[in-house]
Amino acid sequence: MRVDVVNLLPDALILAVTVCFGCASDLRRRRAAHQDESRLHIVELLLDDVEGGAHNWIWETDSHGALVHVSAGLADALGTDAGRIEGRPLVEVLCGTSPAELRAHVAASRPFRDQRVRVRVHGEERDLSLTGTPRKRGPADQRGRQGGRGRQGWHGVGSDITVALRERDEIIRLANYDELTGLANRHRFQADLAARVADRPIDGSVQLALLDLDDFKSVNDTLGHPVGDRLLAAVAERLAATAPPSVTCARIGGDEFALVASVAGPHETIEWQSFIEALDEPFSFDDTRLVAHGCIGHATLPADASTAEELVVAADLALYRAKQAGVAKLSAFDQDLVAIARRKSDIRHELARAIECDELELHFQPQVAASDGRVLAFESLLRWCHPTRGLLSPSEFVTASEETGLIVPIGERVLALACRAAKEWPPEVKVAINVSALQLQSAGFAASLAAIVAAAGLDLGRLDLEVTESILAVEASVDVLTGLRALGASVSVDGFGIGCSSLEALRRLPVDQLKIDRAFVTSLDRPDARRATAMVTAIVEIAGAFGLTTVAEGVETEAQRCAVVALGCDAIQGFQESRPMPADAVDRYLRCRRLIT
């Protein structure tokens, strides 16, 4: 069959024209819809602008870039009247601060979006955001006018984003910086440390130090959290002032700070001791004068760790050893600390078993009268008879017992053993028991104590409760001690002189006896004994003024014994008199003192 091409041409031409017109019509509809949408948006902005309830405004220029139909919103954003800026070029109105990108967009007739511009309004810097599109003439307009390739000018929207940017910056600041001290917080520290580790040069190192304040809790407990906060802020200021530019300071916990540095050379190091020395000078707040020492543990990557997480663990282990060594100590990480940490972890997990298997026992150390050597009391000292490690002292497991909450059942066990032992002693000899803050604050402590003492058949008046100075600042603990003291028990302040007790606290608190800390007593026979002598003298005089007795702890030599007797101490406790002894050795000791037959 033969197709007549000539006859088909008119139909094909009609179809092609129809398709072209259909496409053009669709395109016009899309453009119209877009224009309607744009107009609707502009109308909404105009309504908002008229109502004054929005931060958005519209702007429009002619083909020469001069502003026309200046909206009230734009005038307000620039801090002027609409009449003053209408007819002036947009870039001139922006005070010459429009960025190069904006100028480039305008010169190339290229639309732009969210272009940030900073202007100065009445002496204050403000941030504006501009979005703009070149306006095109329609075909009819273009036939009757010349130039500009049909460009008629610009129009767009803008907004004042000053407040939004400030709020964003504040959110970022709060997320990265400690509000109290202004230092980097834990989140910022971790990010900074990770970045330093990732960017470390081959021959360089990342050095980390952790600083923890000594006995900071007693400041909060005795002087209140507002004073504690002021002290933390002052400590942070000292650390920041001491740090060289290469060191970032951060507060990562209550009274714990981190110091991290990147070091380029393989043999360079940071003088961490300078941060400890920076805290030597006392702090003064109004009428309060405080001394805040701190211990530092430090470690280095890659020598001590291979990741940021391992570096933190290594520095933390070094800090633990520094705090064990005393006040204001510096310690570097070494591999021995890994074994110590493992041992500590094992002890934490084995404590519960120790209670169940009856592995805890008491040793007793006598307190004797300074005047004639009479035995006044025995202090109960806890020991752990570990099946593989032997006899462990409290320094190795008491902290773990507090962290796990086992200090409460352990305390009940100690009380029961102490009362049972004291029942066999002469009735004038007391038994002293250390009581922790967690025990005093646990529910039903007073009732439990009274029940245990009664079950042992012991008079409550033979019980001496030894507490630290910081406990006496907690009102709930004071109430418990006051109640027990009313029932006949006595209260002693252990380690007096190294905390923050005030004379006012001694006047109103339920205290019978002050135990002078061994740190002063053991210094009495040294060449530099002047300050220790002054401290012991002051404590004895304070105790006498309040009607309290004193016990000198840690008397280890005859010279120390003679010194505390001469200074007026009422009682003595220490190796010079006797080392702690098991319960079955107390009878032999008392027989030697002819107190029992």
Stockholm file with secondary structure:
# STOCKHOLM 1.0

chainA/1-597         MRVDVVNLLPDALILAVTVCFGCASDLRRRRAAHQDESRLHIVELLLDDVEGGAHNWIWETDSHGALVHVSAGLADALGTDAGRIEGRPLVEVLCGTSPAELRAHVAASRPFRDQRVRVRVHGEERDLSLTGTPRKRGPADQRGRQGGRGRQGWHGVGSDITVALRERDEIIRLANYDELTGLANRHRFQADLAARVADRPIDGSVQLALLDLDDFKSVNDTLGHPVGDRLLAAVAERLAATAPPSVTCARIGGDEFALVASVAGPHETIEWQSFIEALDEPFSFDDTRLVAHGCIGHATLPADASTAEELVVAADLALYRAKQAGVAKLSAFDQDLVAIARRKSDIRHELARAIECDELELHFQPQVAASDGRVLAFESLLRWCHPTRGLLSPSEFVTASEETGLIVPIGERVLALACRAAKEWPPEVKVAINVSALQLQSAGFAASLAAIVAAAGLDLGRLDLEVTESILAVEASVDVLTGLRALGASVSVDGFGIGCSSLEALRRLPVDQLKIDRAFVTSLDRPDARRATAMVTAIVEIAGAFGLTTVAEGVETEAQRCAVVALGCDAIQGFQESRPMPADAVDRYLRCRRLIT
#=GR chainA/1-597 SS CCCCHHHHHHHHHHHHHHHHHHHHHHHHHHHHHHHHHHHHHHHHHHHHHHHTCCSEEEEEECTTSBBCSCCHHHHHHTTSCHHHHTTSBHHHHTTTCCCHHHHHHHHTTCCEEEEEEEEEETTEEEEEEEEEEEEECCHHHHHHCCSGGGEEEEEEEEEECHHHHHHHHHHHHHHHBCTTTCSBCHHHHHHHHHHHHHTCCTTCEEEEEEEEETTHHHHHHHHCHHHHHHHHHHHHHHHHHHSCTTEEEEECSSSEEEEEEEECSTTCCCCTHHHHHTTCSCEEETTEEECCCEEEEEEEETTTCSSHHHHHHHHHHHHHHHHHHCSSCEEECCTHHHHHHHHHHHHHHHHHHHHHTTCEEEEEEEEEETTTCCEEEEEEEEEEEETTTEEECGGGTHHHHHHHTTHHHHHHHHHHHHHHHHTTSCTTCEEEEECCHHHHHSTTHHHHHHHHHHHTTCCGGGEEEEECGGGGGCHHHHHHHHHHHHTTCEEEEEEETSSCCCHHHHHHSCCCEEEECHHHHTTTTSTTCHHHHHHHHHHHHHHHHTTCEEEEECCCSHHHHHHHHHTTCSEEESTTTCCCEEHHHHHHHHHHTTSCC
#=GC SS_cons         CCCCHHHHHHHHHHHHHHHHHHHHHHHHHHHHHHHHHHHHHHHHHHHHHHHTCCSEEEEEECTTSBBCSCCHHHHHHTTSCHHHHTTSBHHHHTTTCCCHHHHHHHHTTCCEEEEEEEEEETTEEEEEEEEEEEEECCHHHHHHCCSGGGEEEEEEEEEECHHHHHHHHHHHHHHHBCTTTCSBCHHHHHHHHHHHHHTCCTTCEEEEEEEEETTHHHHHHHHCHHHHHHHHHHHHHHHHHHSCTTEEEEECSSSEEEEEEEECSTTCCCCTHHHHHTTCSCEEETTEEECCCEEEEEEEETTTCSSHHHHHHHHHHHHHHHHHHCSSCEEECCTHHHHHHHHHHHHHHHHHHHHHTTCEEEEEEEEEETTTCCEEEEEEEEEEEETTTEEECGGGTHHHHHHHTTHHHHHHHHHHHHHHHHTTSCTTCEEEEECCHHHHHSTTHHHHHHHHHHHTTCCGGGEEEEECGGGGGCHHHHHHHHHHHHTTCEEEEEEETSSCCCHHHHHHSCCCEEEECHHHHTTTTSTTCHHHHHHHHHHHHHHHHTTCEEEEECCCSHHHHHHHHHTTCSEEESTTTCCCEEHHHHHHHHHHTTSCC
//
